Amino acid sequence: MSQGKEAPVAKILNYGKLRYQQKKRQNQGQSARPSVKEVKLRPNVGEADYTLRIERAVEWLGKGDSVKFQIRLRGREHQHRDRAADMLDRIAQDLSTVGKVQSLDRRALIVQVVPA
């Protein structure tokens, strides 16, 4: 046998494992589809918590996910629905730079923001 020519190389492998890895690689690109992230707040949430939620929402919107903010009222908080509605407006205003409001429901106290 001459030194200049390379002998063909045969590789023995598990066909089931090969198919599984190919399928996994193929599905990897599809798994990154946008989803809806939910954030639940109370009307008298602290400023630090509010800014943390907004920052996280900005991050999600940057990745292409949509964000749904829901303000939950309990007990006597129902008497101050106007504060909750003001908070919804504030959320929409704060996220207007990175996303656009898809729906704003003052009755259900929900605002949904999609990436711009």
Backbone as ProteinMPNN parsed JSONL, in Angstrom:
{"seq_chain_A": "MSQGKEAPVAKILNYGKLRYQQKKRQNQGQSARPSVKEVKLRPNVGEADYTLRIERAVEWLGKGDSVKFQIRLRGREHQHRDRAADMLDRIAQDLSTVGKVQSLDRRALIVQVVPA", "coords_chain_A": {"N_chain_A": [[0.838, -1.177, 0.0], [0.523, 2.214, -0.809], [2.039, 5.178, 0.519], [0.959, 7.727, -0.073], [-1.779, 7.715, -0.491], [-4.882, 7.995, 1.254], [-6.603, 5.781, 3.341], [-10.062, 4.865, 3.136], [-12.246, 5.876, 5.759], [-14.293, 4.266, 8.001], [-17.036, 4.713, 10.134], [-18.409, 3.481, 13.011], [-21.518, 3.744, 14.403], [-24.296, 4.466, 16.582], [-27.337, 4.346, 15.137], [-29.884, 5.21, 15.99], [-29.216, 7.029, 17.996], [-27.879, 8.949, 16.455], [-30.003, 9.892, 14.838], [-31.629, 10.997, 16.831], [-29.979, 13.087, 17.775], [-29.808, 14.667, 15.463], [-32.471, 15.439, 15.168], [-32.812, 16.862, 17.522], [-31.028, 19.002, 17.107], [-32.32, 20.184, 14.961], [-34.743, 21.016, 16.094], [-33.849, 22.878, 17.858], [-33.607, 25.494, 16.85], [-36.262, 26.154, 16.58], [-37.346, 26.278, 19.107], [-37.056, 28.738, 20.242], [-39.246, 30.458, 20.138], [-41.357, 33.346, 20.453], [-42.865, 34.108, 23.61], [-45.493, 34.694, 26.049], [-44.968, 36.617, 28.794], [-45.933, 36.872, 32.164], [-46.69, 39.353, 34.552], [-47.57, 40.021, 37.768], [-48.983, 42.459, 39.787], [-49.539, 44.562, 42.692], [-51.598, 47.381, 43.61], [-50.323, 49.122, 45.402], [-47.542, 48.73, 45.246], [-44.068, 48.708, 46.099], [-41.564, 51.181, 45.201], [-39.03, 50.207, 44.426], [-39.559, 47.509, 43.821], [-41.326, 47.894, 41.714], [-39.683, 49.147, 39.752], [-37.873, 47.074, 39.326], [-39.534, 45.107, 38.172], [-40.248, 46.449, 35.823], [-37.745, 46.726, 34.584], [-37.145, 44.033, 34.118], [-39.2, 43.413, 32.37], [-38.486, 45.026, 30.207], [-36.185, 43.709, 29.444], [-37.27, 41.218, 28.623], [-38.904, 42.064, 26.507], [-36.938, 42.959, 24.816], [-35.855, 40.545, 24.034], [-37.829, 39.62, 22.449], [-40.16, 38.604, 23.481], [-43.59, 38.917, 24.533], [-45.182, 40.919, 27.049], [-47.34, 40.691, 29.799], [-49.022, 42.62, 32.005], [-50.656, 42.448, 35.077], [-52.817, 43.8, 37.392], [-53.66, 43.126, 40.603], [-56.352, 43.313, 42.833], [-57.229, 43.366, 46.26], [-59.517, 42.929, 48.879], [-60.012, 45.95, 50.579], [-58.717, 47.355, 48.643], [-60.177, 47.488, 46.357], [-61.694, 49.743, 46.493], [-60.077, 51.671, 45.566], [-59.702, 51.718, 42.749], [-58.957, 53.572, 40.895], [-56.294, 54.212, 41.431], [-55.055, 51.869, 40.624], [-55.65, 51.919, 37.903], [-54.211, 54.193, 37.185], [-51.67, 53.201, 37.61], [-51.534, 51.293, 35.577], [-51.471, 52.99, 33.343], [-49.041, 54.226, 33.845], [-47.266, 52.058, 33.602], [-47.612, 51.453, 30.875], [-46.615, 53.826, 29.814], [-43.938, 53.777, 30.738], [-42.93, 51.587, 29.368], [-43.112, 52.319, 26.748], [-40.961, 52.986, 25.167], [-39.621, 50.647, 24.416], [-41.541, 48.879, 23.59], [-44.893, 48.319, 22.25], [-48.228, 49.041, 23.197], [-50.454, 46.455, 23.189], [-52.96, 45.723, 24.164], [-55.106, 47.382, 26.44], [-56.809, 47.042, 29.206], [-58.903, 48.485, 31.254], [-60.937, 47.664, 32.893], [-60.476, 44.954, 33.58], [-58.011, 45.382, 34.558], [-55.581, 44.954, 33.124], [-52.699, 45.1, 31.11], [-51.216, 44.57, 28.011], [-48.155, 44.263, 26.454], [-46.307, 44.38, 23.49], [-43.273, 43.589, 21.663], [-41.656, 46.353, 20.057]], "CA_chain_A": [[0.0, 0.0, 0.0], [1.352, 3.408, -0.931], [1.908, 6.147, 1.597], [0.306, 8.94, -0.532], [-3.235, 7.635, -0.478], [-5.514, 7.76, 2.55], [-7.599, 4.708, 3.319], [-11.367, 5.372, 3.578], [-12.509, 5.632, 7.172], [-15.681, 3.929, 8.31], [-17.316, 5.006, 11.525], [-19.525, 2.691, 13.524], [-22.256, 4.525, 15.396], [-25.666, 4.079, 16.887], [-28.202, 5.096, 14.224], [-30.937, 5.841, 16.794], [-28.616, 8.182, 18.66], [-27.642, 9.93, 15.407], [-31.298, 10.484, 14.467], [-32.056, 11.804, 17.971], [-29.185, 14.313, 17.806], [-30.212, 15.486, 14.325], [-33.789, 15.987, 15.482], [-32.592, 17.832, 18.584], [-30.433, 20.173, 16.475], [-33.339, 20.796, 14.115], [-35.735, 21.651, 16.956], [-33.223, 23.92, 18.666], [-33.934, 26.789, 16.279], [-37.697, 26.41, 16.697], [-37.764, 26.42, 20.496], [-36.9, 30.114, 20.681], [-40.369, 31.271, 19.666], [-41.75, 34.295, 21.496], [-43.925, 33.681, 24.516], [-46.084, 35.777, 26.836], [-44.539, 36.618, 30.194], [-46.935, 37.532, 33.004], [-46.225, 40.037, 35.752], [-48.712, 40.393, 38.601], [-48.633, 43.517, 40.73], [-50.578, 45.133, 43.54], [-51.584, 48.82, 43.335], [-49.431, 49.875, 46.296], [-46.239, 48.08, 45.221], [-42.967, 49.624, 46.384], [-40.882, 51.74, 44.029], [-37.94, 49.314, 44.027], [-40.176, 46.347, 43.171], [-41.885, 48.341, 40.445], [-38.596, 49.349, 38.787], [-37.333, 45.751, 39.012], [-40.462, 44.474, 37.224], [-40.149, 47.167, 34.546], [-36.459, 46.351, 33.974], [-37.268, 42.66, 33.63], [-40.083, 43.468, 31.2], [-37.691, 45.596, 29.118], [-35.311, 42.615, 29.023], [-38.089, 40.249, 27.883], [-39.309, 42.684, 25.245], [-35.742, 42.977, 23.978], [-35.669, 39.193, 23.496], [-38.911, 39.321, 21.512], [-41.34, 38.09, 24.175], [-44.555, 39.944, 24.93], [-45.327, 40.972, 28.503], [-48.7, 40.996, 30.243], [-49.066, 43.1, 33.383], [-51.977, 42.332, 35.68], [-52.859, 44.389, 38.725], [-54.658, 42.413, 41.396], [-56.882, 44.054, 43.979], [-57.765, 42.511, 47.319], [-60.161, 43.62, 49.998], [-60.336, 47.372, 50.465], [-58.055, 47.949, 47.481], [-61.195, 47.665, 45.321], [-62.214, 51.106, 46.595], [-59.109, 52.569, 44.936], [-59.425, 51.233, 41.394], [-58.326, 54.647, 40.136], [-54.842, 54.07, 41.609], [-54.628, 50.746, 39.782], [-55.715, 52.389, 36.515], [-53.073, 55.092, 37.007], [-50.482, 52.354, 37.508], [-51.532, 50.728, 34.223], [-51.002, 54.052, 32.448], [-47.618, 54.425, 34.119], [-46.569, 50.914, 33.004], [-47.639, 51.656, 29.421], [-45.717, 54.953, 29.534], [-42.553, 53.374, 30.979], [-42.502, 50.595, 28.373], [-43.393, 52.815, 25.395], [-39.718, 53.102, 24.395], [-39.178, 49.336, 23.914], [-42.659, 48.083, 23.089], [-46.135, 49.054, 22.045], [-49.344, 48.456, 23.939], [-51.359, 45.689, 22.337], [-54.292, 45.902, 24.732], [-55.154, 48.019, 27.754], [-58.148, 46.777, 29.71], [-59.029, 49.113, 32.574], [-61.911, 46.926, 33.704], [-59.802, 43.776, 34.122], [-56.722, 45.88, 35.05], [-54.533, 44.221, 32.411], [-52.081, 45.754, 29.951], [-50.326, 43.659, 27.3], [-47.179, 45.012, 25.662], [-45.555, 43.544, 22.538], [-42.059, 44.281, 21.225], [-41.853, 47.351, 18.992]], "C_chain_A": [[0.886, 1.244, 0.0], [1.046, 4.401, 0.187], [1.076, 7.366, 1.2], [-1.204, 8.9, -0.426], [-3.742, 7.339, 0.925], [-6.543, 6.642, 2.396], [-8.939, 5.294, 3.754], [-11.633, 4.96, 5.022], [-13.993, 5.345, 7.357], [-15.888, 4.157, 9.799], [-18.528, 4.193, 11.944], [-20.211, 3.531, 14.589], [-23.682, 4.018, 15.53], [-26.609, 4.954, 16.056], [-29.322, 5.825, 14.977], [-30.436, 7.101, 17.474], [-28.359, 9.309, 17.657], [-28.929, 10.644, 15.029], [-31.789, 11.428, 15.57], [-31.303, 13.137, 17.987], [-29.535, 15.239, 16.644], [-31.543, 16.176, 14.6], [-33.666, 17.089, 16.534], [-32.008, 19.127, 18.014], [-31.457, 20.93, 15.641], [-34.356, 21.568, 14.954], [-35.161, 22.799, 17.763], [-33.565, 25.308, 18.147], [-35.391, 27.152, 16.459], [-38.124, 26.701, 18.131], [-37.716, 27.869, 20.98], [-38.042, 30.993, 20.173], [-40.828, 32.192, 20.792], [-42.908, 33.775, 22.355], [-44.452, 34.903, 25.274], [-45.637, 35.611, 28.286], [-45.566, 37.397, 31.004], [-46.286, 38.135, 34.235], [-47.465, 40.47, 36.526], [-48.245, 41.378, 39.662], [-49.827, 43.855, 41.611], [-50.51, 46.646, 43.352], [-50.626, 49.616, 44.21], [-48.055, 49.206, 46.387], [-45.15, 49.131, 45.46], [-42.247, 50.053, 45.114], [-39.782, 50.816, 43.514], [-38.487, 48.085, 43.297], [-40.712, 46.725, 41.799], [-40.784, 48.493, 39.392], [-37.971, 48.016, 38.393], [-38.208, 45.047, 37.981], [-40.384, 45.124, 35.847], [-38.851, 46.796, 33.832], [-36.522, 44.945, 33.389], [-38.142, 42.614, 32.378], [-39.335, 44.03, 29.991], [-36.761, 44.519, 28.546], [-36.084, 41.602, 28.17], [-38.505, 40.805, 26.536], [-38.136, 42.751, 24.277], [-35.476, 41.625, 23.337], [-36.768, 38.806, 22.52], [-40.144, 38.731, 22.16], [-42.309, 39.233, 24.454], [-44.79, 39.813, 26.434], [-46.744, 41.401, 28.85], [-48.638, 41.384, 31.724], [-50.494, 43.005, 33.895], [-51.898, 42.905, 37.09], [-54.004, 43.726, 39.485], [-55.058, 43.243, 42.601], [-57.442, 43.061, 44.992], [-58.405, 43.396, 48.387], [-60.5, 45.061, 49.715], [-59.651, 48.053, 49.286], [-59.05, 48.193, 46.344], [-61.79, 49.074, 45.356], [-61.301, 52.101, 45.878], [-58.705, 52.06, 43.552], [-58.733, 52.304, 40.549], [-56.806, 54.601, 40.261], [-54.293, 52.959, 40.729], [-54.635, 51.163, 38.306], [-54.566, 53.344, 36.221], [-51.772, 54.298, 36.853], [-50.393, 51.711, 36.131], [-51.01, 51.746, 33.217], [-49.497, 54.28, 32.61], [-46.78, 53.299, 33.506], [-46.481, 51.095, 31.495], [-46.673, 52.768, 29.027], [-44.26, 54.529, 29.672], [-42.038, 52.403, 29.923], [-42.695, 51.072, 26.937], [-42.132, 52.91, 24.538], [-39.315, 51.774, 23.767], [-40.304, 48.494, 23.335], [-43.869, 48.949, 22.837], [-47.268, 48.296, 22.727], [-50.277, 47.748, 22.963], [-52.789, 45.825, 22.843], [-54.17, 46.503, 26.125], [-56.582, 47.906, 28.236], [-58.251, 47.338, 31.128], [-59.986, 48.351, 33.482], [-61.27, 45.712, 34.373], [-58.424, 44.131, 34.713], [-55.559, 45.08, 34.452], [-54.007, 45.092, 31.273], [-51.113, 44.744, 29.325], [-49.455, 44.472, 26.353], [-46.42, 44.029, 24.772], [-44.314, 44.302, 22.097], [-42.325, 45.221, 20.066], [-41.134, 46.955, 17.717]], "O_chain_A": [[1.879, 1.31, 0.725], [-0.063, 4.446, 0.718], [0.516, 8.004, 2.091], [-1.844, 9.942, -0.287], [-3.15, 6.567, 1.678], [-7.268, 6.593, 1.403], [-8.969, 6.136, 4.65], [-11.296, 3.855, 5.448], [-14.842, 6.114, 6.907], [-15.026, 3.836, 10.617], [-19.564, 4.229, 11.279], [-19.583, 3.973, 15.551], [-24.185, 3.255, 14.706], [-26.668, 6.167, 16.256], [-29.664, 6.952, 14.621], [-31.135, 8.114, 17.525], [-28.588, 10.479, 17.962], [-28.947, 11.869, 14.913], [-32.296, 12.514, 15.29], [-31.907, 14.191, 18.186], [-29.561, 16.458, 16.811], [-31.714, 17.357, 14.298], [-34.333, 18.12, 16.447], [-32.435, 20.219, 18.386], [-31.464, 22.161, 15.615], [-34.782, 22.656, 14.566], [-35.913, 23.613, 18.298], [-33.793, 26.217, 18.945], [-35.733, 28.334, 16.489], [-39.17, 27.315, 18.345], [-38.282, 28.187, 22.026], [-37.821, 32.151, 19.817], [-40.698, 31.844, 21.966], [-43.806, 33.09, 21.865], [-43.915, 36.004, 25.148], [-45.9, 34.587, 28.916], [-46.019, 38.46, 30.58], [-45.442, 37.512, 34.88], [-48.308, 41.199, 36.003], [-47.243, 41.156, 40.343], [-50.964, 43.486, 41.318], [-49.459, 47.158, 42.969], [-50.162, 50.68, 43.802], [-47.471, 49.124, 47.467], [-45.295, 50.291, 45.073], [-42.312, 49.378, 44.087], [-39.619, 50.657, 42.305], [-37.939, 47.671, 42.275], [-40.569, 45.97, 40.837], [-40.935, 48.021, 38.266], [-37.576, 47.842, 37.24], [-37.698, 44.459, 37.027], [-40.445, 44.439, 34.826], [-38.847, 46.577, 32.621], [-36.014, 44.697, 32.295], [-37.858, 41.868, 31.441], [-39.531, 43.559, 28.87], [-36.572, 44.425, 27.334], [-35.605, 41.18, 27.118], [-38.465, 40.096, 25.53], [-38.313, 42.615, 23.066], [-34.938, 41.552, 22.233], [-36.664, 37.786, 21.839], [-41.094, 38.384, 21.458], [-41.894, 40.384, 24.594], [-44.619, 38.741, 27.014], [-47.28, 42.348, 28.275], [-48.254, 40.583, 32.576], [-51.431, 43.434, 33.222], [-51.025, 42.54, 37.877], [-55.159, 43.763, 39.061], [-54.213, 43.803, 43.298], [-58.046, 42.052, 44.629], [-57.893, 44.459, 48.738], [-61.186, 45.372, 48.741], [-59.964, 49.199, 48.963], [-58.794, 49.016, 45.464], [-62.33, 49.543, 44.354], [-61.699, 53.236, 45.613], [-57.52, 51.981, 43.227], [-58.011, 51.985, 39.604], [-56.099, 54.916, 39.304], [-53.209, 53.081, 40.159], [-53.733, 50.802, 37.551], [-54.002, 53.313, 35.127], [-50.892, 54.667, 36.075], [-49.303, 51.592, 35.572], [-50.207, 51.414, 32.345], [-48.78, 54.497, 31.634], [-45.709, 53.552, 32.954], [-45.418, 50.915, 30.901], [-45.986, 52.659, 28.011], [-43.432, 54.873, 28.829], [-40.846, 52.393, 29.615], [-42.464, 50.307, 26.0], [-42.221, 52.916, 23.31], [-38.723, 51.766, 22.688], [-40.047, 47.498, 22.659], [-43.889, 50.138, 23.156], [-47.255, 47.068, 22.815], [-50.815, 48.357, 22.039], [-53.719, 46.017, 22.059], [-53.258, 46.177, 26.885], [-57.47, 48.595, 27.733], [-57.749, 46.741, 32.08], [-59.852, 48.392, 34.705], [-61.477, 45.459, 35.56], [-57.758, 43.276, 35.297], [-54.679, 44.599, 35.167], [-54.779, 45.737, 30.564], [-50.295, 44.141, 30.021], [-49.954, 45.265, 25.555], [-45.952, 42.988, 25.232], [-44.295, 45.532, 22.148], [-43.132, 44.916, 19.188], [-41.194, 47.679, 16.723]]}, "name": "protein", "num_of_chains": 1, "seq": "MSQGKEAPVAKILNYGKLRYQQKKRQNQGQSARPSVKEVKLRPNVGEADYTLRIERAVEWLGKGDSVKFQIRLRGREHQHRDRAADMLDRIAQDLSTVGKVQSLDRRALIVQVVPA"}
